[in-house]
Amino acid sequence: MTPAARAQAAIEVLDEIIAAARDGGPAADTLIARYFKARRYAGAKDRRAVRDLVYRAVRRTGERPVSGRAALIGLAREDGDVMALFDGSVRGPAAITAGEATSAGSAIPAWIDPHLSPLIDATERAALLERAPLDLRVNRLRAPSLDVAAAFPEASQVAGAPDALRLPEGTAIETTRAWADGLVEVQDAGSQMIVAVCGAAPGMTVVDLCAGAGGKTLALAAAMEGKGRLIAADTVLSRLNRLPPRAERAGADFIELLLLDQSREVEALAPLSGVADIVLVDAPCSGTGTWRRNPEARWRLTQARLDRLVAEQARILDLSATVVASGGTLVYAVCSLVEAEGPGQVAAFLSRSVGWTVDKIMSPPGRTSGAGVMLTPAHDGTDGFFMVRLKKA
């Protein structure tokens, strides 16, 4: 592919990403993979170049563009090398005309700005556009004494996450022996800090109520040293089905799976009523804290979707409270920087729930945010998270 042809390919991919963001379609990485699967003539250098153009255009554009061409033109107006690709050649994009639609550069959509935490200043906004590092968690179930860090000499330690190793973005971790042997798991350091805040220990009964594919479940299993009862629950079977092979590789064979029917969750959780020492609720959220990894997610979020998420979080919090034992702990977390999903959600829960208090996090990571704490990319070097510990009387 010529450089101009790569630019045209980037425009076509951007068009698909914009449509998917508008209509709830696949993620950008999936669309890029599909695009090149149908174009096997494109070499590795072509794929890398197109991907780079696509993500540069996505990262600089907070508002959803009107088209892929407008998105790339916006990038071209800031980069002369990209501008030169609009040369009108046979397989390249047509030359830019006067008055043509151009996407403006911005870190975040303007509508969401008033909803963000006061901690999200100009420095944090800029950090939301940076590339995220690759964090690993040393799996103590497989490597209780082995110095796994020796297998990754290029890794650095992460403050506040003793089992975290940080590698450069793009490291092919799944080709390493340490990953194949279950010695490490890919997990953002912020997620590891949330699990640490739970305080899980051997012999406890622990429920991961929104387990997804089980990243935090596996970290809880390691904290429990494989002893006790650990239940991973979720409403989506395809996500839960990804956990068993991961658990087998990690040596966490004591995890129980619980598929929940969203219309009958109360009945499914009834046998667990009041039995859990710890319930972790990593609730569905806006994902504003993960924009470094999924920059096109900014184009998917709307006020209506945010309102639905806040309502769903409140419902899940009330449901999870029934599972916690007397004197037990409820840890609520979201990968969000929105006030209503974090401090606001907790304040509303406490106002309507009898017998619950805030359980202060000792030596907390991040910064205070309402009743809990918030991790942010610029301040903590992690994805953005809000977390809080609540205690049942």
Kinemage of the C-alpha trace (Angstrom):
@kinemage 1
@onewidth
@group {chain A} dominant
@subgroup {mainchain}
@vectorlist {calphas} color= white
{ca met a 1} P 0.000 0.000 0.000
{ca thr a 2} L 1.193 3.510 -0.752
{ca pro a 3} L 1.194 6.061 2.092
{ca ala a 4} L -1.856 7.720 0.523
{ca ala a 5} L -3.652 4.376 0.258
{ca arg a 6} L -3.002 3.832 3.962
{ca ala a 7} L -4.670 7.163 4.664
{ca gln a 8} L -7.722 6.130 2.644
{ca ala a 9} L -7.840 2.838 4.524
{ca ala a 10} L -7.720 4.754 7.820
{ca ile a 11} L -10.693 6.862 6.676
{ca glu a 12} L -12.677 3.722 5.844
{ca val a 13} L -11.886 2.161 9.230
{ca leu a 14} L -12.796 5.406 11.007
{ca asp a 15} L -16.154 5.423 9.218
{ca glu a 16} L -16.840 1.937 10.606
{ca ile a 17} L -15.769 2.955 14.122
{ca ile a 18} L -18.006 6.036 14.036
{ca ala a 19} L -20.996 3.963 12.904
{ca ala a 20} L -20.328 1.334 15.584
{ca ala a 21} L -20.085 4.001 18.282
{ca arg a 22} L -23.391 5.491 17.152
{ca asp a 23} L -25.221 2.176 16.845
{ca gly a 24} L -23.673 0.141 19.669
{ca gly a 25} L -21.510 -1.978 17.376
{ca pro a 26} L -18.121 -3.696 17.900
{ca ala a 27} L -15.072 -2.078 19.475
{ca ala a 28} L -12.429 -0.359 17.369
{ca asp a 29} L -9.848 -3.156 17.726
{ca thr a 30} L -12.401 -5.686 16.467
{ca leu a 31} L -13.276 -3.530 13.473
{ca ile a 32} L -9.628 -2.993 12.565
{ca ala a 33} L -8.980 -6.746 12.707
{ca arg a 34} L -12.026 -7.423 10.510
{ca tyr a 35} L -10.961 -4.782 8.004
{ca phe a 36} L -7.566 -6.377 7.410
{ca lys a 37} L -8.890 -9.937 7.499
{ca ala a 38} L -10.770 -9.038 4.323
{ca arg a 39} L -7.647 -7.380 2.847
{ca arg a 40} L -4.883 -9.925 3.219
{ca tyr a 41} L -2.764 -8.092 0.656
{ca ala a 42} L -1.946 -5.509 3.335
{ca gly a 43} L 1.392 -6.252 4.969
{ca ala a 44} L 2.389 -5.847 8.604
{ca lys a 45} L 3.813 -2.369 8.002
{ca asp a 46} L 0.592 -1.336 6.265
{ca arg a 47} L -1.520 -2.587 9.174
{ca arg a 48} L 0.632 -0.795 11.739
{ca ala a 49} L 0.591 2.450 9.775
{ca val a 50} L -3.186 2.395 9.280
{ca arg a 51} L -3.807 1.511 12.917
{ca asp a 52} L -1.564 4.361 14.028
{ca leu a 53} L -3.413 6.874 11.842
{ca val a 54} L -6.781 5.620 13.094
{ca tyr a 55} L -5.925 5.882 16.763
{ca arg a 56} L -4.199 9.241 16.400
{ca ala a 57} L -7.380 10.572 14.827
{ca val a 58} L -9.579 8.982 17.488
{ca arg a 59} L -7.503 10.207 20.435
{ca arg a 60} L -7.519 13.838 19.347
{ca thr a 61} L -11.283 13.932 18.779
{ca gly a 62} L -13.468 14.058 21.882
{ca glu a 63} L -16.741 14.610 20.039
{ca arg a 64} L -17.939 11.936 17.613
{ca pro a 65} L -16.927 13.120 14.102
{ca val a 66} L -19.374 13.359 11.235
{ca ser a 67} L -17.174 11.062 9.140
{ca gly a 68} L -13.856 9.288 9.029
{ca arg a 69} L -12.615 11.794 6.487
{ca ala a 70} L -13.448 14.694 8.800
{ca ala a 71} L -11.600 12.941 11.623
{ca leu a 72} L -8.453 12.433 9.541
{ca ile a 73} L -8.609 15.954 8.116
{ca gly a 74} L -8.631 17.241 11.689
{ca leu a 75} L -5.414 15.336 12.327
{ca ala a 76} L -3.973 16.512 9.003
{ca arg a 77} L -4.448 20.171 9.931
{ca glu a 78} L -2.100 19.538 12.872
{ca asp a 79} L 0.403 17.329 11.026
{ca gly a 80} L 1.882 18.301 7.676
{ca asp a 81} L 2.951 14.727 6.902
{ca val a 82} L -0.655 13.558 7.181
{ca met a 83} L -1.848 16.564 5.148
{ca ala a 84} L 0.461 15.476 2.319
{ca leu a 85} L -1.390 12.163 2.073
{ca phe a 86} L -4.519 13.940 0.782
{ca asp a 87} L -2.953 14.089 -2.685
{ca gly a 88} L -5.853 12.912 -4.833
{ca ser a 89} L -3.903 9.894 -6.082
{ca val a 90} L -5.726 6.848 -7.451
{ca arg a 91} L -6.015 4.904 -4.182
{ca gly a 92} L -5.545 7.827 -1.830
{ca pro a 93} L -8.016 10.345 -0.390
{ca ala a 94} L -9.178 13.261 -2.520
{ca ala a 95} L -7.520 16.604 -1.942
{ca ile a 96} L -9.041 18.688 0.858
{ca thr a 97} L -11.357 21.431 -0.366
{ca ala a 98} L -12.116 24.788 1.221
{ca gly a 99} L -14.843 24.623 3.838
{ca glu a 100} L -14.765 20.827 4.084
{ca ala a 101} L -15.972 19.286 7.373
{ca thr a 102} L -13.195 18.947 9.958
{ca ser a 103} L -13.307 17.457 13.439
{ca ala a 104} L -12.131 19.749 16.216
{ca gly a 105} L -9.530 18.544 18.671
{ca ser a 106} L -10.685 17.998 22.257
{ca ala a 107} L -9.969 15.619 25.126
{ca ile a 108} L -13.554 14.988 26.193
{ca pro a 109} L -17.079 15.565 24.842
{ca ala a 110} L -18.286 18.985 25.993
{ca trp a 111} L -21.563 17.644 27.418
{ca ile a 112} L -19.867 15.434 29.987
{ca asp a 113} L -17.500 18.061 31.362
{ca pro a 114} L -19.877 19.234 34.155
{ca his a 115} L -20.373 15.623 35.278
{ca leu a 116} L -16.701 14.862 35.931
{ca ser a 117} L -15.031 14.811 39.320
{ca pro a 118} L -13.403 18.081 40.427
{ca leu a 119} L -10.150 16.115 40.502
{ca ile a 120} L -10.164 15.945 36.698
{ca asp a 121} L -8.251 19.113 35.875
{ca ala a 122} L -6.439 20.074 32.672
{ca thr a 123} L -3.513 17.767 33.460
{ca glu a 124} L -5.828 14.805 33.983
{ca arg a 125} L -7.740 15.592 30.793
{ca ala a 126} L -4.508 15.501 28.818
{ca ala a 127} L -3.534 12.198 30.459
{ca leu a 128} L -6.790 10.645 29.240
{ca leu a 129} L -5.397 10.850 25.694
{ca glu a 130} L -2.082 9.167 26.455
{ca arg a 131} L -1.356 5.542 25.668
{ca ala a 132} L -1.824 3.233 28.641
{ca pro a 133} L 1.014 0.954 29.810
{ca leu a 134} L 0.698 -2.798 30.154
{ca asp a 135} L 0.399 -3.935 33.776
{ca leu a 136} L 0.807 -7.503 35.006
{ca arg a 137} L -0.200 -9.070 38.307
{ca val a 138} L 2.080 -11.709 39.742
{ca asn a 139} L -0.111 -14.705 40.553
{ca arg a 140} L 0.866 -15.835 44.050
{ca leu a 141} L -1.098 -19.060 43.643
{ca arg a 142} L 1.456 -20.185 41.072
{ca ala a 143} L 4.489 -18.264 42.234
{ca pro a 144} L 4.438 -17.767 46.020
{ca ser a 145} L 8.198 -17.372 46.245
{ca leu a 146} L 9.442 -17.140 42.680
{ca asp a 147} L 10.825 -13.782 41.680
{ca val a 148} L 8.678 -13.406 38.577
{ca ala a 149} L 10.122 -9.960 37.932
{ca ala a 150} L 13.349 -11.668 36.815
{ca ala a 151} L 11.469 -12.945 33.757
{ca phe a 152} L 10.707 -9.349 32.765
{ca pro a 153} L 13.902 -7.324 33.195
{ca glu a 154} L 12.337 -4.375 31.367
{ca ala a 155} L 9.461 -4.162 33.870
{ca ser a 156} L 9.104 -1.514 36.558
{ca gln a 157} L 7.351 -1.670 39.921
{ca val a 158} L 4.089 0.213 40.574
{ca ala a 159} L 3.725 2.118 43.841
{ca gly a 160} L 0.783 0.896 45.903
{ca ala a 161} L 0.468 -2.412 44.028
{ca pro a 162} L 3.121 -4.839 45.304
{ca asp a 163} L 2.274 -7.581 42.809
{ca ala a 164} L 2.172 -5.260 39.788
{ca leu a 165} L 4.786 -5.196 37.045
{ca arg a 166} L 4.596 -2.474 34.383
{ca leu a 167} L 5.715 -3.130 30.825
{ca pro a 168} L 5.751 -0.957 27.700
{ca glu a 169} L 2.496 -0.870 25.752
{ca gly a 170} L 2.368 -3.530 23.060
{ca thr a 171} L 4.537 -6.108 24.831
{ca ala a 172} L 3.525 -9.552 23.527
{ca ile a 173} L 2.935 -10.994 26.990
{ca glu a 174} L 0.904 -13.984 25.785
{ca thr a 175} L 3.949 -15.374 24.005
{ca thr a 176} L 5.950 -15.627 27.243
{ca arg a 177} L 6.479 -18.739 29.345
{ca ala a 178} L 5.463 -16.880 32.507
{ca trp a 179} L 2.025 -16.160 31.066
{ca ala a 180} L 1.576 -19.700 29.712
{ca asp a 181} L 2.450 -21.135 33.116
{ca gly a 182} L -0.056 -18.890 34.894
{ca leu a 183} L 2.588 -16.936 36.799
{ca val a 184} L 1.154 -13.589 35.653
{ca glu a 185} L -2.156 -12.080 34.599
{ca val a 186} L -2.718 -8.902 32.613
{ca gln a 187} L -4.418 -6.460 34.991
{ca asp a 188} L -4.209 -2.695 35.418
{ca ala a 189} L -2.542 -1.687 38.677
{ca gly a 190} L -5.672 0.247 39.633
{ca ser a 191} L -7.753 -2.915 39.418
{ca gln a 192} L -5.212 -4.638 41.638
{ca met a 193} L -5.579 -1.853 44.194
{ca ile a 194} L -9.349 -2.351 44.272
{ca val a 195} L -8.856 -6.029 45.113
{ca ala a 196} L -6.377 -5.095 47.844
{ca val a 197} L -8.957 -2.737 49.364
{ca cys a 198} L -11.375 -5.691 49.622
{ca gly a 199} L -9.131 -7.318 52.219
{ca ala a 200} L -9.950 -10.889 51.160
{ca ala a 201} L -8.210 -13.592 53.209
{ca pro a 202} L -8.083 -17.404 53.355
{ca gly a 203} L -11.250 -19.040 54.646
{ca met a 204} L -13.609 -16.181 53.802
{ca thr a 205} L -16.762 -16.293 51.712
{ca val a 206} L -16.330 -13.755 48.926
{ca val a 207} L -18.700 -12.821 46.082
{ca asp a 208} L -17.584 -10.964 42.949
{ca leu a 209} L -21.042 -9.864 41.883
{ca cys a 210} L -20.203 -8.295 38.501
{ca ala a 211} L -17.349 -10.648 37.675
{ca gly a 212} L -17.300 -10.350 33.888
{ca ala a 213} L -14.415 -12.441 32.569
{ca gly a 214} L -13.004 -12.750 36.083
{ca gly a 215} L -9.918 -10.536 36.225
{ca lys a 216} L -10.639 -9.342 39.762
{ca thr a 217} L -12.003 -12.781 40.712
{ca leu a 218} L -8.600 -14.296 39.981
{ca ala a 219} L -6.875 -11.615 42.048
{ca leu a 220} L -9.274 -12.347 44.913
{ca ala a 221} L -8.462 -16.057 44.576
{ca ala a 222} L -4.766 -15.289 44.999
{ca ala a 223} L -5.452 -13.120 48.064
{ca met a 224} L -7.468 -16.007 49.532
{ca glu a 225} L -4.588 -18.418 48.804
{ca gly a 226} L -7.103 -20.749 47.206
{ca lys a 227} L -8.896 -21.344 50.512
{ca gly a 228} L -12.500 -20.456 51.293
{ca arg a 229} L -15.493 -19.901 49.063
{ca leu a 230} L -15.244 -17.564 46.069
{ca ile a 231} L -18.258 -17.000 43.822
{ca ala a 232} L -18.068 -15.209 40.462
{ca ala a 233} L -21.490 -13.983 39.350
{ca asp a 234} L -22.557 -12.207 36.184
{ca thr a 235} L -25.557 -11.864 33.876
{ca val a 236} L -23.634 -12.523 30.642
{ca leu a 237} L -22.735 -16.145 29.931
{ca ser a 238} L -20.137 -15.358 27.275
{ca arg a 239} L -18.152 -13.336 29.801
{ca leu a 240} L -18.366 -15.936 32.560
{ca asn a 241} L -17.353 -18.690 30.134
{ca arg a 242} L -13.977 -17.000 29.729
{ca leu a 243} L -13.169 -17.516 33.417
{ca pro a 244} L -12.780 -21.340 33.741
{ca pro a 245} L -9.781 -21.651 31.371
{ca arg a 246} L -8.175 -18.617 33.002
{ca ala a 247} L -8.803 -20.075 36.460
{ca glu a 248} L -7.294 -23.412 35.429
{ca arg a 249} L -4.157 -21.709 34.122
{ca ala a 250} L -3.948 -19.637 37.322
{ca gly a 251} L -4.428 -22.603 39.650
{ca ala a 252} L -7.675 -21.194 41.074
{ca asp a 253} L -9.834 -24.295 40.834
{ca phe a 254} L -12.076 -23.437 43.808
{ca ile a 255} L -14.000 -20.621 42.074
{ca glu a 256} L -17.765 -21.160 41.711
{ca leu a 257} L -19.631 -19.640 38.751
{ca leu a 258} L -23.122 -18.197 39.122
{ca leu a 259} L -25.002 -17.085 36.004
{ca leu a 260} L -27.697 -14.563 36.901
{ca asp a 261} L -30.906 -13.960 34.992
{ca gln a 262} L -31.295 -10.188 35.096
{ca ser a 263} L -35.023 -10.530 35.689
{ca arg a 264} L -34.631 -13.097 38.493
{ca glu a 265} L -31.469 -12.094 40.316
{ca val a 266} L -33.159 -11.940 43.716
{ca glu a 267} L -34.153 -15.600 43.492
{ca ala a 268} L -30.725 -16.699 42.267
{ca leu a 269} L -28.941 -14.873 45.085
{ca ala a 270} L -31.356 -15.970 47.815
{ca pro a 271} L -29.164 -18.941 48.901
{ca leu a 272} L -26.345 -16.437 49.480
{ca ser a 273} L -28.423 -14.004 51.524
{ca gly a 274} L -26.382 -12.662 54.418
{ca val a 275} L -23.490 -15.120 54.039
{ca ala a 276} L -20.668 -13.176 52.345
{ca asp a 277} L -17.805 -11.706 54.331
{ca ile a 278} L -16.983 -9.548 51.313
{ca val a 279} L -18.980 -8.592 48.243
{ca leu a 280} L -17.189 -6.783 45.430
{ca val a 281} L -19.389 -4.777 43.088
{ca asp a 282} L -17.336 -3.657 40.090
{ca ala a 283} L -20.432 -2.126 38.558
{ca pro a 284} L -21.253 -1.474 34.897
{ca cys a 285} L -20.281 2.133 34.256
{ca ser a 286} L -19.453 4.810 31.712
{ca gly a 287} L -15.844 3.627 31.416
{ca thr a 288} L -14.595 7.217 31.477
{ca gly a 289} L -11.588 6.044 33.475
{ca thr a 290} L -10.458 3.753 30.648
{ca trp a 291} L -10.428 6.251 27.791
{ca arg a 292} L -6.647 5.813 27.454
{ca arg a 293} L -7.298 2.215 26.382
{ca asn a 294} L -10.617 2.744 24.590
{ca pro a 295} L -10.600 6.308 23.260
{ca glu a 296} L -13.542 5.689 20.917
{ca ala a 297} L -15.686 4.965 24.006
{ca arg a 298} L -16.077 8.755 24.291
{ca trp a 299} L -18.160 8.595 21.111
{ca arg a 300} L -20.491 5.950 22.555
{ca leu a 301} L -21.486 7.722 25.752
{ca thr a 302} L -24.595 9.925 25.860
{ca gln a 303} L -26.541 11.583 28.633
{ca ala a 304} L -29.307 9.024 28.269
{ca arg a 305} L -26.853 6.127 28.520
{ca leu a 306} L -25.190 7.687 31.571
{ca asp a 307} L -28.569 8.066 33.262
{ca arg a 308} L -29.368 4.397 32.603
{ca leu a 309} L -26.021 3.324 34.041
{ca val a 310} L -26.492 5.361 37.221
{ca ala a 311} L -29.927 3.771 37.735
{ca glu a 312} L -28.510 0.282 37.134
{ca gln a 313} L -25.660 0.870 39.582
{ca ala a 314} L -28.158 1.841 42.286
{ca arg a 315} L -30.176 -1.310 41.637
{ca ile a 316} L -27.092 -3.525 41.816
{ca leu a 317} L -25.911 -1.866 45.029
{ca asp a 318} L -29.252 -2.564 46.713
{ca leu a 319} L -29.159 -6.151 45.466
{ca ser a 320} L -25.591 -6.727 46.642
{ca ala a 321} L -26.375 -5.440 50.136
{ca thr a 322} L -28.600 -8.472 50.743
{ca val a 323} L -25.684 -10.865 50.232
{ca val a 324} L -23.357 -9.271 52.794
{ca ala a 325} L -23.210 -10.913 56.234
{ca ser a 326} L -23.650 -8.920 59.437
{ca gly a 327} L -20.380 -7.109 60.031
{ca gly a 328} L -19.343 -7.846 56.445
{ca thr a 329} L -17.865 -5.567 53.814
{ca leu a 330} L -19.242 -4.240 50.540
{ca val a 331} L -16.682 -2.785 48.159
{ca tyr a 332} L -18.194 -0.681 45.387
{ca ala a 333} L -16.000 0.305 42.435
{ca val a 334} L -16.401 1.826 38.991
{ca cys a 335} L -13.867 2.647 36.282
{ca ser a 336} L -15.434 6.069 36.035
{ca leu a 337} L -14.480 9.677 36.692
{ca val a 338} L -18.118 10.832 36.839
{ca glu a 339} L -19.363 12.173 40.187
{ca ala a 340} L -22.811 10.583 39.925
{ca glu a 341} L -21.315 7.116 39.430
{ca gly a 342} L -18.901 7.395 42.351
{ca pro a 343} L -19.401 9.715 45.350
{ca gly a 344} L -22.965 10.526 44.323
{ca gln a 345} L -23.931 6.873 44.022
{ca val a 346} L -22.539 6.040 47.460
{ca ala a 347} L -24.196 9.027 49.123
{ca ala a 348} L -27.550 7.986 47.654
{ca phe a 349} L -27.076 4.382 48.835
{ca leu a 350} L -26.258 5.455 52.394
{ca ser a 351} L -29.246 7.799 52.501
{ca arg a 352} L -31.700 4.992 51.714
{ca ser a 353} L -29.969 2.076 53.478
{ca val a 354} L -30.206 1.411 57.213
{ca gly a 355} L -27.271 -0.103 59.087
{ca trp a 356} L -24.505 0.806 56.648
{ca thr a 357} L -21.467 2.985 57.335
{ca val a 358} L -18.332 3.979 55.468
{ca asp a 359} L -15.378 1.774 56.410
{ca lys a 360} L -12.339 3.999 56.060
{ca ile a 361} L -9.662 2.619 53.767
{ca met a 362} L -6.346 2.464 55.612
{ca ser a 363} L -3.376 3.894 53.684
{ca pro a 364} L -5.636 4.560 50.699
{ca pro a 365} L -4.317 4.842 47.169
{ca gly a 366} L -5.284 7.856 45.081
{ca arg a 367} L -7.113 10.875 46.489
{ca thr a 368} L -10.205 11.345 48.596
{ca ser a 369} L -13.412 11.597 46.579
{ca gly a 370} L -16.568 11.867 48.661
{ca ala a 371} L -16.802 8.837 50.945
{ca gly a 372} L -14.251 6.911 48.879
{ca val a 373} L -11.053 7.387 46.911
{ca met a 374} L -10.314 8.013 43.258
{ca leu a 375} L -7.400 6.872 41.132
{ca thr a 376} L -6.555 8.926 38.053
{ca pro a 377} L -4.096 8.492 35.165
{ca ala a 378} L -1.960 11.596 35.780
{ca his a 379} L -1.853 11.412 39.589
{ca asp a 380} L -1.577 7.639 40.036
{ca gly a 381} L -0.447 6.275 36.665
{ca thr a 382} L -3.443 3.924 36.538
{ca asp a 383} L -6.774 3.831 34.791
{ca gly a 384} L -9.390 6.019 36.451
{ca phe a 385} L -11.283 4.306 39.282
{ca phe a 386} L -13.539 5.216 42.188
{ca met a 387} L -13.731 2.800 45.120
{ca val a 388} L -15.274 2.725 48.588
{ca arg a 389} L -15.557 0.247 51.484
{ca leu a 390} L -18.916 0.012 53.224
{ca lys a 391} L -19.589 -1.920 56.434
{ca lys a 392} L -22.806 -3.675 57.358
{ca ala a 393} L -23.855 -3.411 61.019
